[in-house]
Amino acid sequence: MSTHLLLVDDDRTFASLAATVLRHEGFRVTLAHSLHDARAALGRQAPEVVVLDRRLPDGDGIDFLPELRAQFPDTAVMMVTAHGDIASAVDAIKQGARDYLSKPVELDDLVLRARRAAADLQLHERLRQAESELGGRRRLLRPRAPAMVSALQMIERIATAPRSPVLITGETGAGKEVLARHLHNVQGGQGPFVHVNCAALPSALVESELFGHERGAFTDARAARRGLVEVADGGILFLDEIGELPLSLQAKLLTFLDQGAFRRLGGTTELSSNARVVTATNRDLTREVAEGRFREDLYFRLSVFRVEIPPLRQRREDVLPLAESLLVELCAELGRRPVDFTPAARTRLERYPFPGNVRELRNVLERALVLEPGPALELQALEPRGPMGPAVADPDAFVVGGPPRALDDVERLYVKHVLGRLEGRRMEAAKVLGLSYPTFLRKLEES
């Protein structure tokens, strides 16, 4: 969409010529030859950029500037002042003008400055959208379910011990990262929050990514590089999917947890970091320890504080508030007008078990916003098939027959089931399951 520019100047010849040039450059230009005309134009539509002359038939543009800024704080104002009138230019900047032009105004200079103002406004808008999106995803909605309230209270008590490790456990998609970010906020948001997905780190570079390397440490190490442990100094290092960390790195992580010290790959100097290590997993680490895939001493060190996030099906009180909050966020993200849920959709939300937890809830809402054009969402995809609900036989249902099985075996079977439902599309299956692609492939290979 082109930038709307309001040009306020009583020199009709200059204004007409400038408007022609600006329109040729892609601006939508509205002309006003007095403050009265400017107020009328502003009442019809808010411009992104205003070029405002100082000397106008019915007043001084500088006197009008505070009124304009109060009414349209996001509008970029460029003040036109007499040649050499530095005092007026300084006064205009103090009153909130973005820029100023001296008479006689050069058209190429006007175009250049208008372009810069438009580009800055677009950049600021993109930053606001990004901040809104990230803020919405990181914001923790105060829970109502007692189990989640207890988990939140524990996190807020843990915040008083800034160096102690925290282990957050729970099913995939339950909100472990959100809880880790809440801990960071409760601590005062001091220092960075560094999120590391251990399953996504290349096995050959995992030590370098976490602890950094010195120049010449390996073939492509042309310069020294800080690791994420250093980057997170003073803040939180969030190691997601900690169960995927290679055994070879677990001892080095344990040393860092015990001493706060480490060495870069290929280095001899001992470095330190005050980052608090927060880890998360949906795997049974006690079983991983028993089967030799995870160090017992590291497990005990990581779980100084252990917080369990209950699955969404066990906190039914939180489903509707979460759905409403996510719906507002997704409407803004997708550029859609605000919508609501029909009474039937609310009933479906309350009854659906959400095996994929909050991540599945978000995916369901995003899909519905794209596929359901009406003013209220029905969410028919959540309706059980058949009049008897979940008890009705469904040829596409996931059923595990025979004697009881270990949970890992059931997970592997379900991975294959989802892959079959999606006709072999592996990337899509991993996304639906809420798994990183390496974790998905590992589960598929083990099945």
N, C-alpha and C positions, 0 to 999 in steps of 0.2 A: 504494500500500500504506500502511495506517495505521501510525502510530508506536507502537512497543511501549514502555510505561512501567512500571517497577517502583516501587511505592510501599511503602516500609518504614516502618511506624509502629505502635507498640503500642497506640495509642488506636483501638480497633476501631470506635467510632461515627464518629469523624472519617474514618478510612480508608475505611469503607464509603460515607460520603456523598461524599468526594472522588472515589472510584473511579466512582461513578455519574455525577457531573458530568463527569469527564474522558472517560468512555466516550461520553457524550452529545455531546462535542466531537470524537469520532472517534478517540480513543486506544484502543489495546488495553492494558488495565491488568491487571497481576498484583499481588496483595497479599501482603505478608509482614509478620509482626508481631514478628519477632526477627531477629537476625543469622543464627541457624541457618536460619530459613525463607528468608532472603535468599540465603544460599549455595546452598541447595537449588534455589531458583528460577533463580539464575544458572547453575547446572549444567545446567538443562534448556534454557535459551534466553538469548542475550545481548540485553538491552534496549538501545534507543537512548538512553533517558532514565531516570535513577534519582532519585527523591525520597527522601532518606535522613534519618530523624530521628536526633538525637544520642543522646537518652536512651532506651535499649532494655533489655529485661530481662536480656540476656546480654552487654552490653557497650556501649561508647561508639562511636557512628557515626563520629566523627572518627578513632578508632583503626583502624576498618575501611576508611576511605577509601583509604589507600595500597595495600592489598590489592586493592580494587576497581579502582583506576586502573591497577595493574600488569597485572591480568588483562584489563581491557577499556579500553584507552587511548582509544578513540574514543567511549566512552559519556559523555554529558553528565550530570554529577551536580549536583543541587541539594540543599544541606544545610539542614535545618530546625534552628534554634537557638532558645534561650529569648529572650524579649523583652528587648532591651537588652543582650544578651550580645555586645558588639562584638568582644571578644577571640576568642570562639569563631568568629565569622564570618570574621575575618581569618585565623585559623588554618586554617579550612576552605578558603579561597581559596588559601592557600599550599600546602596539601596536594593541590590539583588540582581542587577543586570549581569548577563553572562559575558558580554563583550560590548565594544563600542566601535563606531565608525566615525571618522571625521569627514566633514564636508570640504570640498565636493566629493561625493561618494563615487569610487571607481566600481563599475559594475562587476569586473572580474574579482575584485576584492570582496564585494557583497556576496557573490556566488560562492566563493571559497569559504567564507565564514559561515554562511548558511549551511553549506554541506557539512562542515565540521560540527556545527550545532546538532544537525540531524543525526549524524553518525554517533555522537556522544549520547544522544537520547536513546537511540536504538540499542547501544551497548548497555546503558543503565537499565533499560527495560529487560534485556536478556538476563542481566545479573539478578534483577528482582525476581524474575520467573524462576531462575535456577535456585536462588535462596529460598523462595516459597516452596519449590518442589522438595528440596533437601530438608528444609525445616519441617515440612509436613511428614516426610518419611521418617525423620528422626524423632519427631515429637511423640512422647509417651502419653497416651490417653489414660487418665487416672482410672484404674480398674475398679470393678464392683465385686467381682468374685473373690471370696475370702482367701483362696489359695494364692491368687495373683497379688492380692493386697499384702499377704505375708511376704511374698518374694520381693515386692517393692520395698517394704519396710526394712527387710534385711539388707537390700542394696544400699539404702540410705544410711543405715548404721555402719555398713562396711566403709562408706566414704570417709569416715573419721580415721581410718588406718590407711594412709595414702600409698604405702609401698607393698602391702600384703597382696599376694596373688588371689585372683578370684576365678573360679571355674563355674561357668553357666552351662547347665545341661537342659535338654529338652528336645522334643521332636523337631524335625525339619520344618521350617516356616513358622515356628511358634513365637519368634520375636527376640531371639538372643542378642542380636546386634542392637536392637532398640534399647534393651535393658542395659547393655554395655555403654551405650551413648548416654543413657540417663545417669549412670554412675559418673561419667565424665562431667556432666552438667552439674550434678549435686556437689562434686568436688570443687566447683567454681569455674569449670571450663578452662582451667589453667593448662597451658601446654597443648600440643597437638593430640588429635585422636587419629591413630594410624591403624587402619583396618588391613589385615593380611589374611588372605584365604590360603591356608597351607596346602590345600589340595590343588590349587592353581599354580603354585610355584614350580618351575622346572626343576626336576630332581638334580640336575647337574649344577644348578645355580642357586639352590636354596640357601646355602651357607652365605654366599656373597650377598644375596638379597637381604637377609636378616642382619648379618653382622658386618657387611661391607668388605672391601678388599683394598689391598695396596697395589700400586702400579707394578705390573709384571707378575702378579700372583698366578695368572694363567694366561693363555695365549692372547686373548682379546682384551686383557686388562691394561689398556694404554694409559690410564690415569687412575689415581686413587678415587675411591667412591665410598661415601657414607652408607651404612646399612640402615634398615628401618628401625633397629634398636636405638641407634643414635638419633635418628629423625624424631623419634617419639620421646626424647629426653624431656622430663618435666610433665609429661602427659600420660596417655594410655596407649599401650601396644596391645591391640585386640587381635589375638591369634584364633581365627575361626577355623573349624575343622582341625583342631589340634591333634586328633587321632591319626591324621594323615602325615604328620611330621616324621621324616625318616629317623630311624633309630640312631644313625650316625650323628644327627644334630641334637638329639635329645639330651645328651650329656653336656653339650656346650650350653644349651638353654638352662639346664639345671645349675651350672656354674654361675651363669648370669643371675639367676633368681637368688642364689645364696649370697653372692658377693656384690652384685650390681656391676661387675666388671667383665670385660671380654676383650678379645683381640680380633682385629680384622683378618680376613683370610690373607695369608702371606705376610702378616705383620708381626712385629715383636713387641710393640708398645702396648701396654695394658691401658684400655680406655674404660670409661664408666658412663652409666646412664641411669637417671632416676625414674625411668619409665615404669609405671605400674603395669604388670602383665595380667591381662584378662583373657581367659581362653574360653572357647565354647565347643561343644560337640553334641552330636545326636547319637553317638556310639556309646556302648557300655565299656568304659575304660577299664573296669575291674576285669572284665572278660579279656580285653586286649592285653592286660598285664599277665593274666593267667596263661594266655596262649603265646606269650613272648614277643608281642608286637609293640608293647609300650613299657617303658621303664617304670618299675614300681616306685622307686625313689622320686622320680619326676611327678608321677601321679599324686603322691602324698604332698609334694611341695606345691603343686598347682591347686590342690583342693584345700588350702588353708581355710578359705571360705568357699562353700559350694552352694549355689543357688539353682533350684530346680524350677523351670517354667512349666506349668501345667499345660497340656494341650487345650486347644480352643473348645473342644467338645466337653471338657470338664469345667469350663467357665462360661456357661451359657448366658449369664447376666451381662457379659461383655460383648456378645456378638452384635447386637443391634447398635450400641454406641460406636463400636469399631467400624461397622458397615457405614454408618452415617458420616463418620469422620473421613473414611477413605473415599466415599462418594464425592464429598466436597473437593478433596484433593485431586481426584481423577478428573472431575469436570474441568477444573482449572488447567490441569496438565493437557487434556485433550481439546481444550478450547470449546467445550460444550456448555450451553446454558445450564444452570442448576436444575437438577431433577430430584424426584423423591421416589420412595418405594410405594407400591400399591399395598393395601392390607394383605393381599395374598402373598406378595413378595416378603413381607415381614414375617408372616407365618412360616414360609419356606426357610427363611434365614434362621428362625428359632428352632426348626426341626432338623435341619441338615447337619450331619456329624462333622463336616469339614476335616477329613483325614489329612489334608495338606495344610491345616491350620490357617494362620493369618495370611500367609502367602497365597493360599488357594482362594481365600475370601477376596483378596485384592484382584487376583486373576479373573475370578467370576464376575466381579463388578466391572472391570475394564472391558471384558468381552461383551457384557450386557450393554454398556454405554455405546459400543460400536454397532451392535446388531439390533438394539431396540431403540427406534427413533422417537418413541412417544414421550410425553411429559413425565411419565412415571414408569419405573422399571417393574417388570413382572417376575423376572428371574425364574422362568419356567425350567431352565436347565437344572434347577435344584429340586424339581418335583420328582419324587420316587415313581417308578414305572408301575402302572397297574393300580387298581383301587385298594389293594391291601398294603400298599407302600413297600417298604424294604423286604417284606416277607414273600412278595410275589417273585416267582422264578424269572430271572433275567438272563438271556443267553449270553450277554456280554459281561455279566457280573464276575467278579474275582472271587473264586471259591477254592478253599484249601481243604481237600478231603483227607481221609486217613487219620492216623493217630496224631496227637499234638506234636508240633514241631518247634524247633528253636526259632526265636524271632528273626535272627539273621537269615535263616532259610526262607522264612515267609517273605522277607524283604526282597530276596533275590527272585523269588517266584513272581512277586508283584512287579518288579522291574521288567521281567520278560512279558508279563501280561500287558503292561502299559505300552511297551514297544510294539507288541502285536496290534493293539488297538489303534496305534498311530502308524500302522503299515510300514514299520521298520525305520521311521524317521528318528534317528538317534538324538540329534541335537534338540528336537522338539520334545522328545520323551524326557530328556534330562531336565529341560526347563519345567515341564509339567510336574515332574517329581520333586522339583526344588533342589536338585543335586548339581554340584559342579560336574563338568563333563568328564574329568579324570575319575571322579568317584563313581559316576554312572558306569563308565567302561569297566572299572574294577569289579563292581557288583555284577555286571553282565558276564564278565570272564569267569567269575567264581560260581556262576549258576550252572 
